Amino acid sequence: MADGNGQFLTITEAARLIGVSAKTIVRWEKSGKVRRSKRDFRGWRVFDDKDLKKLKAFRETIFY
């Protein structure tokens, strides 16, 4: 889990924590609904606590 010590979550972990699929996060990014995520050295999406909070907030605007 992201903990402020430079550790990041994968898109799969972030999606599980906010209750959506990884594909949903990708769709949100591609449609411009959320900012593009950071990438690691492999080009994989990574998320920190700040990113996770933003994704959760966006999800709440859609589902509630």
Secondary structure, 3 states (H helix, E strand, C coil): CCCCCCCCEEHHHHHHHHCCCHHHHHHHHHCCCCCCCEECCCCCEEECHHHHHHHHHHHHHHHC
